Amino acid sequence: MGDQASEPIRPKGQEAQAPEGAGHRDRLRRKFLNGGLSAFLDHEIVELLLTLGTPRRDCKRPAREALREFKTFGGVLEARPEDLQRIPGIGERNVFGLKLIHEVSRRFLKDKMMSRPVCHSSQEVYDYLCHALRDLKKERFKVIFLDPKNQVIEEKTLFEGTVDSSAVYPREVIRDALRYEASALIFAHNHPSGDPEPSLCDREVTRDLVFAARVVQIKVLDHIIIGSNRYFSFADQGLIDDYDLMFNGFPR
């Protein structure tokens, strides 16, 4: 009997106290298991993720502070670990939980995309990339390389910063396309302002990329600009076809 751990002695009639906030966390977990995240507010999602690192402490206040600091749920996931830990109540274990969930979701979406054709619609491409691009503070330009069956060969970030003719070099895009033996390309970049409407520069860069790809007989399927919960598709608006027609009209 001496080897068994003994329970602390409590006054008669006094029961063990649940950890602070345990009932609230249990309600959040049941809410998620019963209906997923659709009924959750952003601060509740962050709170639920923080409890993975500190299951016995109330995470409501640090969750709200994190959203105030980083503006959106995606902004919290994209934040640097050192910035997250400046918020009272968020420590290394919380950051580990947030970053693990972020990377697992990105890996899942990429694997899902790599396993089937993605160019059925611009919505499919947006669903895959919005998580990675939507809340970034700088523009990031991605290229998706596809084979003759429109299966994804690779997805790669080629440029970061303002997307214009001085930053996006068609020769670099085509060099990688030839290296991957791609038959088609999809471009995507984000607008940190949240407005996905293409600028004149976006249109000129897209036209130049379509022309460069056509020279080596590679098809550009789309260029998608990702904003705040919405996107602009050059293909859906007929602009990719317009640039193809412009190229065909040039004397060769």
N, C-alpha and C positions, 0 to 999 in steps of 0.2 A: 504494500500500500504506500510505502514511503516514496516509491518511484513515480507515483501518479501526481500530475500537476493539480494543485488544490485551487478551488474557486475562491475568490475574495469573499470575506465575510461581510454581509450587509445586514443592516438593521432589519428586524422582522417586518415583513410586508413590503419591503423595498425591492423592486425588480431592476434588472440591468437596464441601463439607459442606452438607447440606440445612438449611433454616431450622429453628430450634428448634420442636419439636412438629409438624413437617410430616407425619410418618408418622401421628401420632394424628389430625390434622385430615383427612388423606386417608381414614382409616378411617371417621371420622364422615360424611364426604361420601358414601362408597360405601354406608354403612349407610342413609343417607337415600334415595339413589337406588334402592336395591334394595327397600326396604320402607317408605318414608315415615317419619312420626314416631311410629308406633304403638309401636315398640320403644325409643324414646328416653326417658330420664329427663329431668325438667325442667332440671336443670343442664346436660345435654348439648345441649338445644335452645338455651338461652341462650348456651352456649359457641360453638355453630355460628353463631349470629347475630353474636356479637362478632367472629368471624374475618372477617366481611364488611368490618369497619372496619380491622382489623389482621391481615392474612392471614399475616404472617411472624412472629407472636409467639404464645406459648402463652397461651390465654385460659381455661384450666381454672380457675385460682384466682380471677380476677375474676368468673367465672360463678357459682362457689359462694358467693362473698362477696355477690353481688347477690341470690341467692336467700335467703341468711340475713337480709339487710337487709329485703327486700321480701316475704318469706314464700312467694310463689307465682310461677309463670311469668307469669301475668296481671298480678301486682303489679309485676313488673319492666317489663313493657311499658307500664303505666299511670304509672310513676314519672316525676317531673319531671326534665328534663335536668340541672338543677343538682344534684339528689340523686344521680342516677346517677354523675355525674362526681366525687362524693366518694369513690367506691370506687376504690382503687388499681388501675391497669391499664385503667380505662374512661375514654376520652377523647372528644373531640367526634365523631370519625369513628365510634366505636362507637355513640354515642348516635344519630347520624344513621341508622345501619343499623337499630337497634332501632325508632326512631320511624317510619322508612319502612315497614318490614315491618308494624308495627302499623296504620298508616293505610291501607296497601294492602289488608290483610286486611279491615278495616272497610268500605272502599269496595267491595271485591268482594262481601262479604256483603250490603251494602245494595243494590247493583245487582242481585244475584241475587234478592233479596226483592222488589224493585220490579218485576221482570220477570214475576212470576207470582202467583197468589193465595196468600195466606199463612195463611188461616184454616182450612185443612184440618185442622190439629191444633195443639194447644198446643206440641207438640214442635218444629214448624217455627219458631214465634215464638221459643221458647227458644234454638234453635240460632243464630238470627240475633242475638239480643240478649245472650246470656250473655257473649260476648267483651267487649262494651262495659260490662257492668254487674257482672259477677260479683265482681271484686276491689276495687271502689271502697270507700273508707273512709266515704263519706257516702251517704245514700240519694238516688237520682236517679229522678224520675218521668217516664216517657216515654208519649207517646200516638202510636199509629199510626192514621192517617186512611185510610179505604178508600172506594172508589166502589161503585156498585150491584152490580158484578161481583166485589166483594171484592178488587180490585186495589189495591195500595198507592198512595195519592196522595202522602203525605208521612209522615215519622217525625220527631218533635220532642220534645226535652227541655223540659218546662214548669216543673218545680220541682226544687229541690235542697235537701236537708235532711230532717228528720223528716217522713214522710208522715202528716199528720193533717189534721183539719178546719180548722186554723188556717193550713195551708200550701197545701193543694190546694183551689183555688176552682173549683167546677163552672162558674161563669159564664165563666171564662177558657177552660176546655176547650171549652164550647159555642160561645163566640165564634170560636175557631179552627176548630172543626168546620164552622160555617156559612160561614166565609171560604173554606175549602177545598172547600165543597159536599160534604162527606163524608156517606155514607149509613150508615156503621158505624164503630165505634171499637174499638181494643184498647188496654188500659192495661198498663203493666209498670213495676215498680220493683224495686230490689234491697234485700236485707237484709245489711248489712255483717257481721252476726254469723255468717252462713253458714246460718242456720236459716230456711227459707222459709215456715214456718208463719205464717199471717196473724194479726195482733193484732186485738183488738176494734176498734181505730181503723181498721185496714185494711179491715175488714168494713163499718164505718159509712161510710167514704169511698167505697167501691165502690158501696154501696147508693145513696148520694146522687148519685153520677155516673150510675148507671143511671136513676134517677128524672129527673134533669135532662135526660138525652139523650132519654128517652121523651117528654117534654113537647114537644120539637121534632121528634119522629118520627125519631130516629136510634137505631139499634140498637147496644148494647154487646155485643160478641162474647165478650170475655174480659178478665180482669185476671190477669196472671201475676207472681208474686213469685219473684225469682231469688235463690237462695242459693249455697252452695258445691257446685257440680256437681250440683245438683238444683233443682227448682222446684215451686211450688204454682200450680195453675190453678183459678180460681174457676168457670170453665165446666165443667171436667172433674168438679168436685165438686158440680155442680148448683146452685151458689149464684147464678149469673147468672139462671137460670130462676126461682129462688125470689124474687129481687128483682123480676123482671118480674111475677110473680104478685102480689106485694105491691102493686106500682104499680097493677095492674088492679083490685085490691080496694079502692083508695081512691076515695071518691065524687068525681065531677068535675062 
